Amino acid sequence: MFFLKFLFPTQSTDHKKMDLAKVLKGCLSSSSALGKPQALTKLCVRTAAVYVTTSLYDFHEKQTGRIDTDEIQDNMWDEVFPLLDQHFFQLIPVHLYECFLDNVLCALEVAGHFDHIGKQLMQYIALFFPKHIRRFRAQGYADRVLMPTVCCLHKCSNLEELYLEKADSSAITTYLLAHTLKHLNQIRVLSLPKQCDDDVASIIGINCPRLESIVLTGTCVTNTGLSWLLCCRTLHTIIMPGFFQGITPKGVALLLNGIPRLKHVVYDVMSDVLTYVDFNTSDSIMPVFGLKTVLFHSLELLSSNHLELVTKLCPKVEWLSLDSALFYNLEGLGYLPNLSLLRLNYKSRPIDQTVVDFFSLSCHNLTTLQLFDVKEIHMDDLRLTVGQCKCLETLVMNECSLREDWDHLRSFDRRKPLSHSVRVMQLICLQALPPQQVEFISLFTGLQVLEMDSCELDLESLKSILLQQPFLHTFRCPAWLHTSALNLANLQLSFRNCNLQLTRASLEFETDYSATMAVNLLADYADFTSTLAIGLNNR
């Protein structure tokens, strides 16, 4: 392993240093999720952070005079850390340096509470920000750590990703933010704290020509500051959550018209943006935007006019989320040839003819379907919607319900599978009788991953489901009503080739390393993903 030299540091006779090491190990040892042992890489990263912090403590304690912060340079490594050389950063894999840096900053914060020497270690933070660092994500550090951290970012001229939304302390002024961003000309992804204002936005527009994605979370930016982003000609993703910002539909419309490369725009009232563009634009020059993501939120008043504008202004949309504060239907929503992900929150209403018509028109290439709060689903409804999606790979049903007579007076053969293409299915808070659940899942013959937030099926019913899925390799259900050591052993023996995760302690999730930056940002800051987190509140 890359950190083995840290696992056996030289023993020191300094009891304070040893005491600090014990305190740091205790504070940095996050309670292992669900009782699982920590990964060896995380243990090594934590041990390295403890080592460098205690070494700093020992070095500073032995100094006869206080070190001038301006004199702290990279060449101090040999003197401060006797076990390390000038190639220290090469010992840490690039993909783990962010985790190591977070551990170091947390350790320094703890050391600041240890004694007066620990408080003085903050001046060494600059040592851990080499010029070649490409990514930094600030956590909720105390001001004594956050201030020197932000103050040294300007020297990291090769930074490409900077996430500062948690650096929302009043100590981080807009002047400091502007001064920092002025030197980060290579930045591509930027998330800003709430104190960011129009002056900071102007600095970004002038000095960050390579900016591709920006997140403005409840900031003080107004339309004036937003207009400076027109200078960032490569910008393709902008996420602006928060109703209390000074950004209006007029400002968002300016960006849409001014930056043709914009693909993903998240704004709390997107319906007002489309209305503003439609009302203020001549029919002869009606623009067509290149947006790939259009998200409507639960506080909007969605109407057929808005849905018609989606078809007219955003015909290239690929990810579409439909929601509203009041009841609505899909009247007005036309042909969307590139649509691949649809989230439909139908406000406790059943599927109607407008939904069926839209699926027949635009959902033939759909790969991900998320049905939220769709009630009283009949088998014919599934045939006319899900059954139309021949390329569907992921199906999510959240807070949905099946009719008690869901197969009564059906017009299709109940024995015919509904889909052979669905690979991943998530059933969250599904309101259905146990026999209905068994029959519903059996309609999908190609499942590879099946996830349920809870399950009331008995052992035999669960076995019947698994037996009907020859390709199933993962079944997750953290709350199976009939969980017992005997039942779990019975299932494991019967289905050796299927990864059964039937308790919270057994949950394991794969990381999708192929996801694009835009997809990750939408997941982190817009709560929009192709699948939901099992076990959390998914409404």
Secondary structure by P-SEA (a helix, b strand, c coil): ccccccccccccccaaaaaaaaaaaaaacccccccccccaaaaaaaaaaaaaaaaaaaaaaacccccccccccccccccccccccccccccccccaaaaaaaaaaaaaaaaaacccccccccccccccccccccbbbbccccaaaaaaaaaaccccccccbbbccccccccccaaaaaaaacccccccbbbbcccccaaaaaaaaaccccccbbbbccccccaaaaaaccccccccbbbbccccccccaaaaaaaaaccccccccccccaaaaaaaaaaaccccccccccccbbbbcccccccaaaaaaaaaccccccbbbbccccccccccccccccccbbbbbcccccccaaaaaaaacccccccbbbbcccccccaaaaaacccccccccbbbbccbbbbccccccccccccccccccccbbbbccccccaaaaaaaaaccccccbbbbccccccaaaaaaaaaacccccbbbbcccccccaaaaaaaaaaccccccccccccbbbbbcccccaaaaaaaaccccccccccccccc
